[in-house]
Amino acid sequence: MSPAALDTNVAVEIHDLTVAYDRKPVLWDVDLSIPSGVLCAVIGPNGAGKSTLIKAALGLLSVLSGRVWFFGEELNAVRRRLGYVPQRESVDWDFPVSVRDVVMMGRAGVTGVFGRSRPKDVEVVEQSLRQVGLSEFGDRQIGQLSGGQQQRVFLARALAQEADLYFMDEPFAGVDASTERAIVDVLKALRERGKTVVAVHHDLQTVPEYFDHAVLLNTRLIASGPVNEVFTRENLQRTYGPRLTVLEEAGEAMARAREARPS
């Protein structure tokens, strides 16, 4: 039993997680807890292990060591409570399937892979499409959509799962401003319903605006906690090192973080 097993306020707990590619550690001895009901950004430089952290937690990668619990349970016990939005580049968008079909795949945990959809499933799919502004695109082939629309399809599929915890790998990558705002609105609505979102994120300037919890990662865990506590210049320096361009952006992000803090 994990230490968080009796604490329903912990959505994700990771102990001693180590992952290596070709014997080179990508994550090393990571320990962290993420509370329920937060929007959590996973930030760090390229190659820091951000996507690896999500994939390893979800059992999509082999690990050298470590254990992961969700709501105090291991993965197989709570799989249906977890949603996953992968990177858009990882999908074959030429596959002949409609937007509505992709979103319906999010109901597989309820209907089974080959199960027949029920009126309830259809209702959830249509509601998910409305939430991301794609109601009129339901019959369109996914390859005919713009990059931002494709990302919204991914989000709608995750919403259709009706999960309690969502992992998202760079949900804002390559989208336009209107899509980014739409995604943020959906994430905040999820938080209002008590859901938890853990998202790999690159734009330091928007961390204080979009998220209330952060994990700073560079192979090892640098810091984890509320944004107004851990999103500091010192921690960003430790995370990114002497990367002047990034640190300039971090300085602007710090100013935004100060403005967002309660007086």
C-alpha positions in Angstrom: 0.0 0.0 0.0 1.3 3.5 -0.9 1.5 6.2 1.7 -1.2 8.1 -0.2 -3.6 5.1 -0.2 -5.5 6.7 2.6 -5.3 10.2 1.2 -8.0 10.9 -1.5 -6.5 14.3 -2.1 -3.4 12.8 -3.9 -4.1 12.2 -7.6 -0.6 11.0 -8.6 2.2 9.6 -6.4 5.6 8.6 -7.8 8.4 6.9 -5.9 12.0 6.3 -7.1 11.1 6.4 -10.8 14.1 5.8 -13.0 13.9 5.4 -16.8 16.8 4.9 -19.3 17.1 4.8 -23.1 20.1 2.8 -24.3 21.5 2.8 -20.8 21.4 6.6 -20.5 19.1 7.8 -17.7 16.3 10.0 -18.9 14.6 10.2 -15.5 16.5 9.5 -12.4 15.1 8.7 -8.9 12.0 10.9 -9.2 9.8 11.3 -6.2 6.7 13.5 -6.3 3.1 13.9 -5.4 0.4 15.8 -7.3 -2.8 16.7 -5.4 -6.3 16.2 -6.8 -8.2 19.0 -8.4 -5.2 21.0 -9.8 -4.0 22.0 -13.2 -0.3 20.9 -13.1 2.4 21.9 -15.6 5.4 19.7 -16.2 8.2 22.0 -17.4 11.8 21.7 -18.2 14.3 21.9 -21.1 14.2 19.7 -24.2 15.3 16.2 -23.2 14.5 16.7 -19.6 12.2 13.7 -19.5 8.8 15.4 -19.4 7.0 13.2 -21.9 8.9 10.2 -20.5 7.4 11.0 -17.1 3.9 10.8 -18.3 4.4 7.7 -20.5 6.2 5.9 -17.8 3.5 6.7 -15.2 0.9 5.3 -17.6 2.8 2.1 -18.3 3.6 3.1 -21.9 7.3 2.7 -21.3 9.4 0.2 -19.4 11.1 1.6 -16.2 14.3 0.5 -14.4 12.8 1.1 -11.0 10.0 2.9 -9.2 6.3 2.7 -8.5 3.3 4.9 -9.4 -0.1 5.2 -7.7 -3.2 7.1 -8.8 -5.6 8.0 -6.1 -3.8 5.5 -3.9 -4.2 2.6 -6.4 -2.0 1.0 -9.0 -2.6 1.6 -12.7 -4.7 -1.5 -13.5 -7.2 -0.7 -10.7 -7.9 2.8 -11.9 -7.2 2.7 -15.7 -10.7 3.8 -16.6 -10.3 6.9 -14.4 -7.3 8.1 -16.5 -7.4 10.0 -19.8 -4.4 10.6 -22.1 -3.8 13.2 -24.8 -0.6 12.3 -26.7 1.4 14.6 -28.9 -0.4 15.4 -32.2 2.6 14.4 -34.2 2.4 10.8 -33.0 -0.8 10.1 -34.9 -1.4 9.1 -38.5 -3.9 11.8 -39.6 -4.4 10.1 -43.0 -6.3 7.2 -41.4 -9.8 7.1 -42.9 -11.9 7.9 -39.8 -14.2 10.7 -38.9 -13.9 13.2 -36.1 -16.9 11.7 -34.4 -15.4 8.2 -34.7 -12.2 9.3 -33.0 -14.1 10.9 -30.1 -16.2 7.8 -29.7 -13.0 5.9 -29.2 -12.8 7.7 -25.8 -15.9 5.6 -24.8 -14.1 2.3 -25.3 -13.4 1.9 -21.6 -17.2 1.9 -21.1 -18.4 0.1 -24.2 -15.4 -2.2 -24.8 -13.3 -2.1 -27.9 -15.9 -3.8 -30.1 -18.9 -2.8 -28.0 -22.0 -1.1 -29.5 -22.4 2.6 -28.5 -25.5 3.4 -26.5 -27.5 6.6 -26.6 -25.6 7.7 -23.5 -22.3 7.3 -25.4 -23.6 9.3 -28.3 -24.7 12.0 -26.0 -21.3 12.2 -24.3 -19.5 12.3 -27.6 -21.7 15.2 -28.9 -21.3 17.1 -25.6 -17.5 16.6 -25.9 -17.5 18.0 -29.4 -19.5 21.0 -28.3 -17.1 21.7 -25.4 -14.2 22.0 -27.8 -16.2 23.9 -30.5 -16.2 21.0 -33.1 -19.9 20.1 -33.3 -20.1 21.0 -37.0 -17.0 18.9 -37.9 -18.2 15.6 -36.5 -18.5 13.9 -40.0 -15.2 15.3 -41.4 -12.2 13.1 -41.9 -9.5 13.9 -39.4 -6.9 14.6 -42.0 -9.0 17.5 -43.4 -8.7 19.5 -40.1 -6.2 22.1 -39.2 -3.6 21.4 -36.6 -5.5 23.3 -34.0 -8.7 21.4 -34.8 -6.9 18.1 -34.6 -5.7 19.0 -31.2 -9.3 19.8 -30.2 -10.3 16.3 -31.4 -7.8 14.8 -29.1 -9.1 16.8 -26.2 -12.7 15.9 -27.1 -11.7 12.2 -27.1 -10.2 12.6 -23.6 -13.3 14.4 -22.4 -15.5 11.6 -23.7 -13.7 9.2 -21.4 -15.2 11.1 -18.4 -11.9 10.5 -16.5 -10.9 11.9 -13.2 -7.2 12.5 -14.1 -6.0 13.6 -17.5 -2.4 13.5 -18.8 -1.7 15.7 -21.7 1.6 15.8 -23.7 2.1 19.4 -25.0 -1.6 20.2 -25.6 -0.8 23.7 -26.8 2.0 22.8 -29.2 1.4 24.3 -32.7 -2.1 25.6 -32.1 -3.5 29.1 -32.8 -4.5 31.6 -30.2 -8.2 30.8 -30.3 -7.5 27.1 -29.9 -5.2 27.7 -27.0 -7.8 29.8 -25.3 -10.5 27.1 -26.0 -8.2 24.5 -24.4 -7.5 26.6 -21.4 -11.2 27.2 -20.9 -11.9 23.4 -21.0 -9.0 22.7 -18.6 -10.3 25.2 -16.1 -13.8 23.8 -16.4 -12.4 20.3 -15.6 -10.7 21.7 -12.5 -14.0 23.3 -11.4 -15.5 19.8 -11.6 -12.8 18.5 -9.3 -10.8 16.8 -12.1 -7.0 16.8 -12.3 -4.9 17.7 -15.3 -1.1 17.0 -15.7 0.2 18.6 -18.8 3.7 18.9 -20.4 4.1 22.6 -21.1 6.8 24.7 -22.8 5.7 28.3 -22.6 7.0 29.6 -19.2 5.2 32.9 -19.7 1.8 31.3 -19.4 2.5 28.9 -16.5 1.2 31.3 -13.8 -1.9 32.1 -15.9 -2.9 28.6 -16.9 -1.7 26.4 -14.0 -1.8 26.3 -10.2 0.7 23.5 -9.7 4.1 22.8 -11.3 6.7 20.1 -11.7 10.1 21.3 -12.7 12.2 18.6 -14.2 15.6 18.1 -15.7 16.2 14.3 -15.6 15.9 14.7 -11.8 13.1 16.4 -10.0 14.0 20.0 -9.3 10.9 21.2 -7.5 7.2 20.3 -7.3 4.3 22.2 -5.7 2.0 25.2 -6.0 3.1 27.6 -8.8 3.3 30.6 -6.4 5.8 28.6 -4.3 8.0 26.7 -6.7 7.9 28.8 -9.9 10.8 30.9 -8.8 13.9 32.3 -10.6 16.2 30.1 -8.5 14.3 27.0 -9.4 14.1 28.0 -13.0 17.8 28.6 -13.1 18.4 25.2 -11.6 16.1 23.6 -14.1 17.3 25.3 -17.3 20.8 26.3 -16.5 22.7 29.0 -18.5 20.2 29.3 -21.3 19.9 33.0 -21.7 16.9 33.1 -24.1 14.9 30.8 -21.8 15.9 32.7 -18.7 14.8 36.0 -20.3 11.4 34.4 -20.9 11.5 33.0 -17.3 12.1 36.6 -16.0 8.9 37.7 -17.7 7.1 34.7 -16.4 8.3 35.5 -12.9 6.8 39.0 -13.2 3.5 37.5 -14.2 3.7 35.1 -11.3 4.2 37.9 -8.8 1.2 39.7 -10.2 -0.9 36.5 -9.8 0.0 36.0 -6.2 -2.5 37.1 -3.6 -1.5 40.3 -1.7 
